[in-house]
């Protein structure tokens, strides 16, 4: 992975920079010991590691401003970092950069039920926002699988989704405002407790900008009243085509389920062996549908979806009768990544999005590539929104399997783009898919994006080397590599 | 007489911007031309209404792509055939501005105007999946795609929404479309003063009954409605929209009435009457009849709505109503040389809110800040963003701010 060349003159000033930063954020706010720095050497994409030159841990907006002003004035690069759970290397440190960790800014600033919003510091976890309002029956809708650990600031950087995003939206649809510190230390407030920011919608473009435009120091999110009830349905099909067809029929009937997930045969078998969720083993494709809302609505829709599934050729059909059954149906899906990880010493997780009806075509292509590269693959699919996660199975210790797996992965992403899809649905570009960006964007498309970057950060000091391809490409294409099922956060569900 | 370019295909838009020298007015069908700061007289015009037609519509995928100049009416008709809709519900301001119709899809996106369901379904910017356009350099570029979930690169679609043609001339847009609700119900609560009415809206929106829209019309506004139950109430009306699958909408409507028991007399509108009522609210129909009134639109924290409206009404002569659960204040006032801008903006809460002068004659809009003035750091950032797209300030110069 080619990263910006470290500036030796900055590294030579390391001790002086550490001393000056300590004066800005306090003695316990700077990490410079080699062992301690190693804890920050990667994010959730652990295949690439680089200890940062220094870590600064500000406790408030004022300290973030002081750190950025100092680094801007002294030409020191900055890498922002939330909880470090990202899967595309967006928080990968640089040898000559200060990693600014927001973990200590973890206060809920305000719960405002009258305006149905929460104001939080960026280091509050995603689930921490819901925890703050749960007692009143409210919740924060986007629920990425890492929600017990990932931070709301990181969610803003990545525009995180979750299983429920077809119905309830992504981060960008649920954030009302942010306070943002620019690289030169200027503070801007975008949005607030009101809707529709004045002037250009800079809030909308800051969300999902992967830490390249500024550091978010405060987030205002909208909260919703939790649905009265939810039920899960599990349907088996004899082919991926008929499962995909069923999804299309559900949506055509005017039904937008809270969640809709598909798994192919290898993924079903692996999950069932691991989680014993009661999945049928004699089907090619499994569709999970969750319906939520008032009990009257859920009952009504369960019946309609059942009729649709039968008409679409479902060979098995289970409907949860209580919360425990619903949990059990989801347990298999939530365990899919570690379950597949048990089948193979290593796997790569891809993250393309495709138009849903192209699923059979893309799956056929993936099967063909699987034969060509002689490597196994299992597929899980956020069926409602077309986000496909093929998991490529390989053993890095055997011959050229790693190389084959990476080429296989890049070919899958090319197939997604050819089908009208995109490189990444939810994991972000980071460093992982950076060099594949020209597959999707023309030089002018990328230049326009880069000009936006320049408007926010003319110095180019903020998170350089991410998202935009460098002049020289490297062979590492868009994937999250997992060795012996060891992810950096093995306990977090990934789905 | 201005020179008018009306390209018939997307590629010709870039040719126009390369060939034409200097600044240019970008417009669709001109339905919202009177919204915003006036662009200088005599500019050449880039008329995008010739770029029309739906290029992709896949109802099962909830996606539609169309040329930017496609009339909203055509989009709505095509969606209605498949029982779908644009959930952000772009308003039709032809009544306010005297236009021919609701304008184009590109125009709805470029102005980021949304209807009453903004609070639940989101704004235009929340429904745009991707676009193609031409920047001020005459360069064709695109962003986003046609899929629901996409984090590949910066989401320029959001920035384009609400940029009033100052960053790019749109050629194509792709939007998320949604199933039309089977049934719509509206719970009406009569006779509340503004403050308790906003309390009712707030309580309803904070319930689990998925209220899709929440408005409050004082009596002088309610009486202009074409819906009898509203017009003849002889009282103010708080209105709560519930929509969805048949049994669900009926159940939630009943349940909501239970929640609001004792707050005032209630009534219920069914689908057809509800559609008429909410179209009036969306299109600000109550103020359309008075052609000279100056009209403000304030976006504030919802709990501040009644206070803000009351504070303006105490100092300026006019009428108002509230939408978005109190978070949107519409105010029509008798014409003033500064359109009451100082008063209107002085009552905004210190840390959240904005006021847009939606309608006033061109001379007033040239003098008075139409869009909420930005704090210095944000204004400077906005100027740099503009330069990144249009360094020579060719596209709709001055339409949003003097230097944007």
Interface residues (C-beta under 8 A of the other chain):
Chain A: X112 X113 X114 X115 X116 X137 X138 X158 X159 X161 X165 X166 X169 X170 X172 X173 X177 X182 X186 X187 X188 X189 X190 X192 X193 X194 X195 X196 X197 X198 X199 X200 X201 X202 X203 X204 X205 X207 X208 X209 X225 X226 X227 X228 X248 X249 X251 X252 X254 X255 X256 X293 X294 X296 X297 X300 X301 X353 X354 X355 X356 X357 X382 X384 X385 X386 X387 X420 X421 X422 X423 X424 X425 X426 X427 X428 X429 X433 X437 X440 X441 X442 X444 X445 X446 X447 X448 X449 X451 X452 X453 X454 X455 X456 X458 X467
Chain B: X58 X59 X60 X61 X62 X63 X82 X83 X112 X114 X118 X119 X122 X123 X125 X126 X135 X139 X140 X141 X142 X143 X145 X146 X147 X148 X149 X150 X151 X152 X153 X154 X155 X156 X157 X158 X159 X161 X162 X163 X167 X178 X179 X180 X182 X202 X205 X206 X207 X208 X209 X210 X244 X245 X246 X247 X248 X251 X252 X255 X299 X300 X301 X302 X303 X324 X327 X328 X351 X352 X353 X354 X356 X371 X372 X374 X375 X377 X378 X380 X381 X382 X384 X385 X386 X387 X388 X389 X400 X401 X404
